[in-house]
Amino acid sequence: MSNLEKIRSRPDIVGYGIPQSDKGMLTWDWVLERVASPQNYWVSTVTPDGHPHSIPVWGVWVDEIFYHGGGAHTRRGKNLAHNPYMVMHLESGSEVVIIEGESEILTEENIDPELAERIDAHYQQKYHMKHGLPVWRLIPHKAFAWQEYPTSVTRWIFKQQP
C-alpha cells in the first residue's frame, strides 16, 4: 500500500465523548495486527436495487491490502460488478476494525502473476488451500478502529500518492 498516504485523525461523531486530542489514538500497526489472522471477515455490499448485503468471507492481507475470493456469479460478486464500493470489518465488537473502500476484481487478465502467487501463498498458509482467481482487492478510502470506546477511536483517510 505504498502509494496510499494514511492520514490519521479522530472521526466527527458528536455527543459520544470522543477526545479531541491525539492521546489514545491507535496506530496503523495495531490495525494490521488485528486483521492478519481472523478466519472470517464480514463484507458488506449493495445490491443493484439498493439493498444492503453482508456475508462472512475468508480473506488474506498482502502488502496491507485485503483480498477475498468468490465467484462473479455469487450475490457479492454481482453486487460488486454493479457497485464496487464495499465495507470490510472484523467479527469483534471489542477490538473493532472497519475499512471502507472500492473493490477491484483481479483475474488472469489483469493481475501480476507474482501477486497472484503471493495471494495463493497467503491462502495456503492461512487456510491450507490455494484460492486461485478471481479475487477482489479492497482499495481503502477510509478506516475506523477502536479498542476502548470512545478513548481510542481512530480514523484513517487514504489518499492516492503520485
matplotlib code that plots the C-alpha trace (Angstrom):
import matplotlib.pyplot as plt

x = [0.0, 3.0, 1.1, -1.6, -1.0, -2.7, -4.0, -4.8, -7.4, -10.4, -13.9, -16.5, -19.1, -20.9, -22.2, -20.2, -17.3, -14.6, -11.5, -10.2, -6.6, -4.3, -3.8, -5.0, -5.4, -4.4, -1.6, -2.0, 0.3, -2.4, -4.9, -2.5, -2.0, -5.8, -6.6, -3.9, -5.2, -9.0, -10.6, -13.6, -14.2, -17.6, -18.1, -21.0, -22.1, -25.1, -27.5, -28.4, -31.8, -30.1, -30.5, -27.6, -26.0, -23.5, -21.7, -18.7, -15.8, -12.3, -9.6, -5.9, -3.8, -0.9, 1.1, -1.5, -4.3, -7.3, -8.0, -11.1, -12.4, -15.7, -17.1, -18.5, -21.8, -22.2, -24.6, -21.5, -19.8, -22.9, -23.2, -19.5, -19.8, -22.7, -21.3, -17.6, -17.9, -17.8, -17.1, -15.0, -15.0, -13.9, -16.2, -15.2, -17.2, -14.5, -11.4, -13.0, -11.6, -13.8, -12.4, -14.5, -13.4, -13.6, -13.2, -11.4, -11.7, -8.5, -8.5, -5.8, -6.1, -5.3, -3.2, 0.5, 1.4, 3.8, 1.0, -1.4, 1.3, 1.7, -2.1, -2.2, 0.7, -1.1, -4.3, -2.2, -0.6, -3.8, -6.5, -4.3, -5.6, -4.8, -7.5, -7.0, -8.7, -10.8, -10.1, -11.3, -8.9, -10.2, -8.7, -9.3, -10.7, -11.4, -10.9, -12.0, -10.7, -11.1, -10.1, -11.7, -14.6, -14.6, -11.0, -9.2, -11.5, -9.3, -10.0, -7.7, -8.3, -6.4, -5.1, -3.5, 0.1, 1.6]
y = [0.0, 2.2, 4.5, 5.3, 8.0, 7.3, 10.4, 9.6, 11.6, 11.4, 10.9, 13.6, 11.9, 14.5, 13.5, 10.3, 11.8, 11.2, 13.0, 15.9, 15.2, 12.5, 10.9, 7.3, 7.0, 3.7, 3.1, 1.5, -1.3, -2.0, -2.4, -4.7, -7.0, -7.4, -8.0, -10.5, -13.6, -13.9, -16.8, -14.8, -11.2, -9.5, -7.9, -5.6, -4.6, -3.1, -5.0, -3.4, -2.4, -0.7, -3.2, -3.9, -7.4, -8.7, -12.0, -13.6, -14.4, -15.8, -13.3, -12.5, -9.4, -8.9, -5.6, -4.1, -4.8, -7.1, -9.8, -12.0, -14.5, -15.9, -16.3, -13.5, -15.4, -15.0, -12.3, -10.5, -10.8, -9.5, -6.6, -5.6, -5.7, -3.3, -1.1, -1.6, 0.1, -2.2, -2.3, -5.0, -5.4, -7.9, -10.0, -8.4, -5.7, -5.1, -4.7, -3.0, -2.5, -1.2, -0.5, 1.3, 1.4, 0.3, -3.2, -4.3, -7.7, -9.4, -12.1, -13.8, -10.9, -8.1, -9.5, -9.5, -13.3, -12.7, -11.1, -14.0, -16.4, -14.3, -14.2, -18.0, -18.5, -16.5, -18.5, -21.7, -20.7, -19.4, -21.8, -24.8, -24.4, -22.2, -19.9, -19.2, -16.4, -14.3, -12.4, -8.9, -6.3, -3.7, -0.3, 1.6, 5.1, 5.3, 3.1, 3.2, 1.3, 1.2, -0.9, 1.1, 3.2, 6.3, 7.0, 5.0, 5.7, 6.5, 7.2, 7.0, 8.7, 7.2, 9.4, 8.3, 9.5, 10.3]
z = [0.0, -0.6, -2.9, -0.4, 2.2, 5.5, 7.4, 11.0, 12.9, 15.1, 13.5, 13.8, 16.0, 18.1, 21.5, 22.1, 24.1, 21.5, 22.6, 20.6, 21.3, 19.7, 23.1, 23.0, 19.2, 17.7, 15.2, 11.8, 13.1, 15.7, 12.8, 10.8, 13.8, 14.2, 10.6, 9.7, 11.5, 11.7, 9.9, 8.8, 7.8, 7.2, 3.8, 3.1, -0.5, -2.1, -4.4, -7.8, -6.3, -3.4, -0.6, 1.8, 1.7, 4.3, 4.3, 6.1, 3.8, 4.0, 3.1, 3.3, 3.7, 1.3, 1.4, 3.7, 1.2, 1.8, -0.8, -0.7, -3.2, -4.5, -7.9, -10.1, -10.0, -6.2, -4.8, -3.6, -7.0, -8.8, -6.3, -6.7, -10.5, -10.3, -7.5, -6.5, -3.1, 0.0, 3.7, 5.4, 9.2, 11.8, 13.8, 17.1, 18.6, 21.2, 19.0, 16.1, 12.6, 9.8, 6.3, 3.6, 0.0, -3.5, -4.8, -7.9, -9.3, -10.3, -12.9, -15.0, -17.5, -15.1, -12.2, -11.9, -11.8, -8.9, -6.9, -7.7, -6.4, -3.2, -2.6, -3.1, -0.7, 2.0, 1.4, 1.6, 4.9, 6.5, 5.2, 4.0, 0.4, -2.6, -3.7, -7.3, -9.3, -9.3, -6.1, -5.1, -3.8, -1.4, -2.1, 1.2, 1.3, 5.0, 8.1, 11.7, 14.7, 18.4, 21.4, 24.1, 23.1, 22.9, 24.1, 21.3, 18.4, 15.4, 11.7, 8.7, 5.4, 2.5, -0.3, -3.5, -3.8, -7.2]

ax = plt.figure().add_subplot(projection="3d")
ax.plot(x, y, z, "-o")
ax.set_aspect("equal")
plt.show()
